[in-house]
Amino acid sequence: MCEFCTQHGEGKKWYLNARNYSTELLNELQRRKFVSHFYYQSIEKGNRSLSLLERIFRHQIFMPRFMRERQLGQSKIHHFGQVIPLEEIKKILDITTTIVRVNCGCRWAAEKKESRTCYGLSIGPPHWYDLLDMDFFGSPDVSQVESLTKEEAFAAMAEADCQGMMHSLWTFETPFIGAICNCDKRYCLAIRSSLGQKMPVMFRAEYVADVAENSCKGCKACVEKCQFAAINYRGKKKPVTIDAAKCYGCGVCRAFCPEEAISLLEREKHPVAGQFWM
């Protein structure tokens, strides 16, 4: 299990611990202040800073170590995530009582594109997302919060899965969990930071992908959809292989396998993947 499971899970996966969604946590002043400035302070400034770093370090492998370690420590305290496969989303939604869909802050910060692929979760009232600085999006139409049933939310995220979007959940002053995001490496600040700058801001999933060699036909469909370049193509009619050191365990590749040859294994029990949590 990941570090947060040990610290905040109370014997289970930390994101399945109902206390981490509680209104008791939400009522803490520091958390309420963080949420009320979230889009401007974390998303807009984060996108500007990351874009600058991407230009500065374009010809280097990654950022200086001291910068990465400092940022990692701050992220774990304030706003950190974990990749989750689709079936874990269903379990998380079962814990919550209210779900809303909002515009993706990452896409809006990058290109001012409206994409309603982020979901606020609550067991309130009060609801944490009522505090959000939604004027960040400008137009009332874009900043609108849309209420969904659990069934509607899961169906929408299942559709995002079929579009190749990675799912991740996020804290707002750890350990309070408030959102599930669905995004891809073109816009997602977390993927751009974790992969491009080797500066992780999220844990990998509690799982790792595995290919049944006897079932895989080497069609290459999954290779093109992997956000993390973790699937190796070995030629037509040869089974692909998973690089467990790169796999984040999102499970999105499964949606594109016509042979249903890909499954998920527990990361902590995998001899290679168990060594990689970020």
C-alpha positions in Angstrom: 0.0 0.0 0.0 1.1 3.6 -0.6 2.4 6.0 2.0 -1.0 7.6 2.5 -2.7 4.2 3.1 -0.3 3.7 6.1 -0.9 7.3 7.4 -4.6 7.8 6.7 -6.1 4.4 5.7 -6.9 2.9 9.1 -6.2 -0.6 7.8 -7.6 -0.1 4.3 -6.8 1.9 1.1 -6.8 5.5 2.3 -9.3 6.6 -0.4 -11.8 4.0 0.9 -11.7 5.5 4.5 -14.9 7.5 4.8 -13.2 9.9 7.4 -11.1 11.3 4.6 -14.2 12.8 3.0 -15.8 14.0 6.3 -17.2 17.5 7.0 -15.2 17.4 10.2 -12.0 17.8 8.1 -13.7 20.4 5.8 -14.5 22.7 8.8 -10.7 23.3 9.4 -10.0 26.9 8.6 -6.7 26.2 6.7 -8.5 23.8 4.4 -11.3 26.2 3.7 -8.9 28.9 2.8 -7.0 26.6 0.5 -10.2 25.6 -1.4 -11.4 29.2 -1.7 -8.2 30.1 -3.7 -7.6 26.8 -5.3 -8.0 27.6 -9.0 -6.0 30.8 -9.0 -3.3 29.6 -6.6 -2.9 25.9 -7.5 -4.1 25.6 -11.1 -3.4 28.9 -12.8 -0.1 29.6 -11.0 0.8 25.9 -11.3 0.3 25.9 -15.1 2.4 29.1 -15.5 5.2 27.7 -13.3 5.2 24.3 -15.0 5.2 25.8 -18.5 8.2 27.9 -17.6 10.0 24.9 -16.1 9.2 22.9 -19.3 10.9 25.6 -21.4 13.9 26.0 -19.0 14.6 22.3 -18.7 13.6 21.2 -22.2 17.1 20.0 -23.0 17.7 18.3 -19.6 16.5 15.0 -18.2 14.8 16.6 -15.2 14.8 19.4 -12.7 17.4 19.8 -10.0 16.9 17.3 -7.2 16.5 19.8 -4.4 13.7 21.6 -6.2 11.9 18.3 -6.8 12.2 17.2 -3.2 10.9 20.5 -1.9 7.9 20.5 -4.2 7.1 16.9 -3.4 7.0 17.7 0.4 4.7 20.6 -0.1 2.4 18.8 -2.5 1.9 15.9 -0.1 0.8 18.4 2.6 -1.5 20.5 0.5 -2.7 18.9 -2.8 -1.6 15.4 -3.8 -3.3 12.7 -5.8 -3.3 9.0 -6.7 -4.1 7.3 -9.9 -7.2 5.0 -9.6 -8.7 2.4 -12.0 -12.3 2.5 -13.0 -13.5 -0.1 -10.6 -12.1 1.8 -7.6 -14.2 4.8 -8.7 -17.4 2.8 -8.1 -16.3 2.1 -4.5 -15.4 5.7 -3.9 -18.8 6.9 -5.2 -20.5 4.5 -2.8 -18.9 6.4 0.1 -20.1 9.9 -1.1 -23.6 11.4 -0.9 -23.3 14.2 -3.4 -21.4 14.4 -6.7 -21.0 17.4 -9.0 -19.3 17.8 -12.4 -17.1 20.9 -13.1 -14.9 22.2 -15.8 -11.3 20.9 -15.9 -9.0 23.5 -14.4 -5.9 22.1 -16.2 -7.5 22.4 -19.7 -8.9 25.8 -18.9 -5.5 27.1 -17.6 -3.7 25.8 -20.7 -6.0 26.7 -23.6 -9.3 28.1 -22.1 -11.0 24.9 -23.3 -14.2 23.8 -21.6 -14.1 20.1 -20.7 -16.4 18.9 -17.9 -14.2 15.9 -16.8 -13.6 16.8 -13.1 -16.0 15.6 -10.3 -16.4 17.1 -6.8 -17.2 14.6 -4.1 -18.9 15.3 -0.8 -20.7 13.6 2.2 -22.0 17.0 3.4 -23.6 19.4 3.6 -21.7 21.6 3.8 -20.0 20.9 0.5 -16.4 21.9 -0.1 -16.9 22.8 -3.7 -19.3 25.6 -2.6 -16.1 27.5 -1.5 -14.3 27.2 -4.8 -13.2 30.4 -6.7 -15.4 29.6 -9.7 -14.9 33.1 -11.2 -11.6 31.6 -12.4 -13.6 30.3 -15.4 -15.0 33.7 -16.3 -18.3 32.9 -18.0 -21.2 31.7 -15.7 -21.9 29.0 -18.2 -18.4 27.6 -18.0 -18.2 27.9 -14.2 -21.6 26.1 -13.7 -21.6 23.2 -11.2 -23.7 20.3 -12.4 -25.2 17.8 -9.9 -25.1 14.1 -10.9 -26.4 10.9 -9.5 -23.8 8.2 -8.6 -24.9 6.2 -11.7 -24.6 9.2 -14.0 -21.2 10.1 -12.6 -19.9 6.5 -13.0 -21.2 6.3 -16.5 -19.5 9.6 -17.5 -16.2 8.4 -16.1 -16.5 5.0 -17.8 -16.9 7.0 -21.0 -13.8 9.0 -20.2 -12.0 5.6 -19.7 -13.0 4.7 -23.2 -11.6 8.0 -24.5 -8.2 7.1 -22.9 -8.4 9.5 -20.0 -6.5 8.7 -16.8 -8.5 8.8 -13.5 -7.0 10.3 -10.3 -8.3 11.5 -7.0 -7.1 14.6 -5.1 -6.7 16.0 -1.7 -7.4 19.5 -0.6 -5.1 19.8 2.4 -4.3 16.1 3.0 -6.0 13.8 4.0 -9.3 15.4 2.9 -10.3 14.0 -0.5 -12.5 16.2 -2.6 -12.3 15.3 -6.3 -11.8 12.8 -9.1 -10.2 14.1 -12.2 -10.1 12.6 -15.7 -7.4 14.0 -18.0 -4.6 13.2 -20.4 -0.9 14.1 -20.7 -1.6 17.0 -23.1 -3.2 19.1 -20.3 -2.9 17.3 -17.0 -0.6 19.2 -14.7 0.0 16.1 -12.6 1.2 14.0 -15.6 3.3 16.8 -17.0 4.9 17.3 -13.7 5.4 13.7 -12.8 6.7 12.5 -16.2 8.1 15.6 -17.8 9.9 17.1 -14.8 10.3 13.9 -12.7 8.5 15.8 -10.0 5.7 13.6 -8.8 2.5 15.1 -7.4 0.6 11.8 -7.2 1.0 8.2 -6.2 0.7 5.5 -8.8 -2.4 3.2 -8.4 -2.5 0.3 -6.0 -2.3 -1.8 -9.1 -0.1 -2.6 -12.1 -1.2 -3.9 -15.5 -0.5 -7.4 -16.7 -0.8 -9.0 -20.1 -2.0 -12.6 -20.8 0.5 -13.5 -23.5 -1.7 -16.3 -24.8 -4.5 -13.9 -25.4 -2.7 -10.8 -26.8 -2.6 -10.6 -30.6 -0.2 -7.7 -30.8 -2.7 -5.3 -32.4 -1.0 -2.3 -30.8 -4.3 -0.6 -29.8 -3.3 -0.3 -26.1 0.2 0.9 -26.9 -1.1 4.1 -28.5 -3.4 4.9 -25.6 -1.0 4.5 -22.7 -0.3 7.9 -21.1 2.9 6.7 -19.5 4.7 4.9 -22.4 4.6 1.7 -20.3 3.5 -0.8 -23.0 6.1 -2.2 -25.4 5.2 -3.3 -28.9 7.2 -6.3 -30.1 5.8 -6.8 -33.6 2.7 -8.0 -35.3 1.1 -11.1 -33.7 3.6 -10.9 -30.8 2.2 -10.1 -27.3 3.0 -6.7 -25.9 4.8 -6.4 -22.7 4.2 -4.1 -19.7 7.1 -2.1 -18.3 6.2 -2.4 -14.6 8.7 0.3 -13.7 6.7 2.8 -15.8 3.1 1.5 -15.4 0.9 3.7 -13.2 -1.9 1.1 -13.0 -4.6 3.3 -14.4 -6.1 0.4 -16.3 -7.2 2.5 -19.2 -5.4 0.2 -21.6 -8.0 -2.5 -20.9 -10.7 -0.5 -22.6 -8.8 -0.7 -25.9 -7.9 -4.4 -25.9 -10.3 -6.4 -28.1 -9.0 -9.7 -26.7 -9.5 -8.6 -23.0 -5.9 -9.7 -22.5 -5.0 -7.0 -19.9 -5.8 -7.3 -16.2 -4.6 -5.5 -13.0 -2.5 -7.0 -10.3 -1.8 -5.7 -6.8 1.2 -3.4 -6.9 2.5 -4.2 -3.5 2.8 -7.9 -4.4 4.5 -7.3 -7.7 8.3 -7.9 -7.6 9.0 -4.8 -9.8 6.0 -2.5 -9.6 6.0 -2.8 -5.8 9.2 -0.7 -5.7 7.6 2.2 -7.6 4.8 4.3 -6.0 5.6 7.6 -7.6 
